[in-house]
Structure formats: structure tokens, C-alpha cells
Amino acid sequence: MNAKLETVNAIFESMKADRFPIDEVLKWNFFFLDSSRINLIKIYNELRAHGYNLEALEQIDSSCYRMCVSKAEKLSPEKLHRRNVAFNELADYCNVQLYDGWDVERLV
């Protein structure tokens, strides 16, 4: 994922303008793609120790799996940017093809 701090700041400003509760604890979802389910499990094994939950690990077509992990926390734009950089590095380290980004939702 090509993530720039300026882009993350702009997204946070947009969420704030839409009255999304960015100052609260939220559920942050992070996505990884790879042709190997085993490589994605390696990523999850690294993240599990840091409080991440496995939301989904599914085959999305004949040659690609998608994994979603989540964590409930409060993130600033700067912290989310650092997380994106770290997840790009983790994907490289685990030979995963792509850290595909994030989304966020309110806790229920």
C-alpha cells in the first residue's frame, strides 16, 4: 500500500467533517492479499501477539486469498501512518504480495 501521511490526514479531516467519531476507540480493519494462505497465516501469527483478531481468511479467486485482521483502539493520523508503513514492511518480511490497506468502523 502506498500510504502518505498527507493522504491519511486528509481522510481523517473528511471523517471529522462527516462527524465520524475519530476521537473514540474504533474497530480498525487491515487487509492483506497473497496467493499463499500459509504466508497470510504467518502475518497473523505475528500480529496475534499484539492484540489483533482474525476477522476473515478467504479465497477470493482461484489464485488469491484475502486476510482481514482487526484491533479496537484509538488511532491518530500519525499512528495510522506508522502502522501502514510497518504493515508494508511486515508483508515484505513474510513474503506476502500486498498489504492492501485499512478501513474503520464504530464498535458495536
C-alpha positions in Angstrom: 0.0 0.0 0.0 1.3 3.4 -0.9 0.3 5.4 2.1 1.3 9.0 2.6 0.8 10.9 5.8 -0.9 13.7 3.9 -3.4 11.3 2.5 -4.2 9.9 5.9 -4.5 13.4 7.3 -7.0 14.3 4.6 -9.0 11.1 5.2 -9.2 12.0 9.0 -10.3 15.5 8.2 -13.0 14.1 5.9 -14.2 11.7 8.6 -14.2 14.5 11.1 -16.3 16.7 8.8 -18.8 13.8 8.4 -19.0 13.6 12.2 -17.4 10.2 12.4 -16.1 9.7 16.0 -12.4 9.7 15.2 -11.5 10.6 18.8 -13.1 7.4 20.1 -11.9 3.8 20.3 -12.9 2.3 16.9 -12.5 -1.1 15.1 -9.7 -0.8 12.7 -9.5 -3.5 9.9 -6.4 -4.2 8.0 -6.2 -6.3 4.7 -3.5 -8.4 3.2 -3.5 -10.3 -0.1 -1.4 -13.3 -1.3 -1.6 -16.4 -3.4 -0.5 -18.4 -0.3 -2.8 -19.0 2.6 0.3 -20.0 4.6 2.0 -16.7 4.1 -1.1 -14.9 5.4 -1.1 -17.1 8.4 2.5 -16.0 9.1 1.3 -12.4 9.1 -1.5 -13.2 11.5 0.8 -15.2 13.8 3.0 -12.0 14.1 0.0 -9.8 14.8 -1.9 -12.0 17.2 0.7 -11.3 19.9 -0.1 -7.6 19.5 -3.8 -8.0 20.1 -5.1 -8.3 16.6 -8.1 -10.5 15.8 -8.5 -12.6 12.7 -11.7 -11.5 11.0 -11.5 -13.4 7.8 -9.2 -15.5 5.7 -10.9 -16.3 2.4 -10.1 -17.3 -1.1 -11.3 -14.5 -3.3 -10.4 -16.1 -6.7 -8.5 -19.1 -7.9 -5.1 -17.6 -7.2 -5.7 -15.1 -4.3 -6.5 -15.2 -0.6 -7.5 -12.1 1.4 -7.0 -11.8 5.1 -8.6 -9.2 7.4 -7.3 -8.6 10.9 -8.7 -6.1 13.3 -8.0 -4.2 16.5 -10.1 -2.0 18.7 -8.1 1.2 19.5 -7.9 4.9 19.1 -5.5 5.9 16.3 -4.3 9.3 15.3 -3.4 10.0 11.7 0.3 9.8 12.6 -0.1 6.5 14.3 -2.1 5.0 11.5 0.5 6.2 9.0 3.2 4.5 11.0 1.1 1.3 11.1 0.7 1.4 7.3 4.5 1.7 6.9 5.0 -1.2 9.4 2.5 -3.4 7.7 4.1 -2.8 4.3 7.4 -3.9 5.9 5.8 -6.9 7.6 4.2 -8.0 4.3 7.7 -7.8 2.7 9.2 -9.8 5.6 6.6 -12.5 5.3 6.7 -12.7 1.5 3.1 -11.5 1.3 2.2 -9.9 -2.0 0.3 -6.9 -0.7 -0.8 -5.0 2.4 -4.0 -3.7 0.8 -4.9 -1.0 3.3 -7.5 -0.4 6.0 -11.0 0.6 6.9 -12.6 1.6 10.2 -15.9 1.2 11.8 -17.7 2.1 15.1 -17.7 -0.5 17.8 -21.0 -2.2 18.4 
